[in-house]
Amino acid sequence: MAPATDAGKSAAGLGVVILGYLGAGALLAGLVLGGFSALLSFWAGIRESPVFIQIGRRAFFGAAAMTALAAVLLEVALLTHDFSLAYVAEHTDLSTPTALVAAGFYGGQEGSLLYWTLILGLLGSASLVAGASLGGRVAAYATGILAVILSFFLFVLAVVASPFDLLSITPPDGLGLNPVLRDGGMLIHPPVVLAGFAAFAIPFSFAAASLLAGRVDAAWIRHTRRFALLAWSLQTAGLLLGMWWAYHVLGWGGYWGWDPVENVALMPWL
C-alpha cells in the first residue's frame, strides 16, 4: 500500500505544480497578447487598416480570455486548499468557511490585482464589441489604450506580484484571512468597489481615443454613457458598502474617516 500511497501523493503534487505553472503561463500569455494588441491597434489607427484593427481587437479578447483562465485557476486553487501556492497559504486556511475561502481571491494584493484585471478585460471586451460602429480610428485607438492598461496590470501580475508563486515546502494549513476580513461584508464590498475602479477605464479609453482620432462629436459619449453610469453606480455602491462595513466591523464610530483608502475611492466618483 505504501508505494500506491506515495504514487498518489506524487500525482497530487504534480497536479499542484501544473496548476501553478498554468496560472503563471496564462498571465504571461495574456501579457504577450495585450502588448501585441496595443502595438498593432495604435499602428492600425495610424494606417486606418480594417484588417489590423480587427486583429488588434481579437488579440485584446485573447488577453482577456487568458486573464479569465488565470482567475479560474486561482479560484480552483483556493477552493481546493492548494497550500503549495504562497497566495493560498497566506490568505486561507482549513477552518475558513467556503464563501470566505472563495472571497480570498481578492483578499490580498495579488488577487485584488487579478480581479481588477479580470473585470477590466471583460468590460473592455464588451465595450469594444459595442463600439465597433464608432469608426475605425476611434475603435483602434480605444483598443490600444485599453490594451496598454490591461498589459500594465498583467505585467505586474506576471513579473512583480504573481498569485501563482510556489512555496518550496507545502504547509499543512494556511494562515487564513485577516481577522478583520472574516465578515460577510468581504463578500460584497471589495468586489463592487474594485469593479467600479476597473470600469472607469472604459470612458477614459474612448475619450482619449476620440481625441487621438480628431473626433469632436458626441458619438463616443453616447457609446460610453452606459459604461460610465455602470462605473459610477458600482463606485457609489462600493462607497456606501464601505461606510457600512467600516462602522459595522471596525467600529470607527462614524461612517467616514477621511483615510487614504476612502479618499482614493471618492475621487473617481466625484
Steps between C-alpha positions, in 0.01 A plus 500: 500500500789737570617522136143568388463772763829658401397488135172670585679774690744548214215529250321752722821699539554497126147627448566784743818601319323484165221724635753760610685491170176515302392810689835671454501398134152642447610834645810504280297410191253775585787748533637404157156525338428830675828652388444377146148644503625839619774531239291372213195709592694826511663412170158414356365836616781684327472296180120467518524131416174309561684166503750609765222660704316169508813303587588743779151471644514121491839505671342704780224240528770234524676690780169530685439127454844416642427724797171319556680165484751616761215618722324163474823315583561717807144447622539124452823511702325688779197270516717187495730640774808481281746627761794447266411842359628776725190710440264222608707423809511866602130579459303183581502211744305179554266655759381787280142464368480422130347836408788687662751261344360598161515866605867449577541545125512875561615480862859595420690729268567247225144369492351849507713596200392187315134571576542861382668377181225244444225761521699734276539227239133401506358853494763611250404217267131586531568867428709418193229275359237768559725779370596346167264743323680811626744497212827327427743743659301552820450126541869434433628760745249393765622142463859616525443705815304223669770253400771721652309516830432126495863424414622712789298297749602174335865602516470565873322166548741301285827658613463697824217356711384164368225313688647174365836503680575152637632427848802273532323306777122455508362579848219285647282808551491865404511821700141595418337831424571808704257484796351835396406349162320198650162661455212488254597845376804338340266333251353823365706813569843419345370351172257787447747781565777332298262445209413869518867596475548271200188624322621861496767395250232459230381863468860619543623281215231606256536868593875486440446301179261763367756772569774304324272437203396865479134418560321781682144372465296341777495148357754368750302659784184321395692174477681525833213652697374159611850398612552831681168454679597143586835614641340782699227270632751236607715762669194644676400157627859427599531822700171441680591140576843613620342750737271233641781244526740738675234594753381141541837326533766752593283707732641832386208676661401655169442418136786707358849553634675678208774239493704452176307191386166678528632809325642300209159338450325835524705688238385310187143504631506880510 
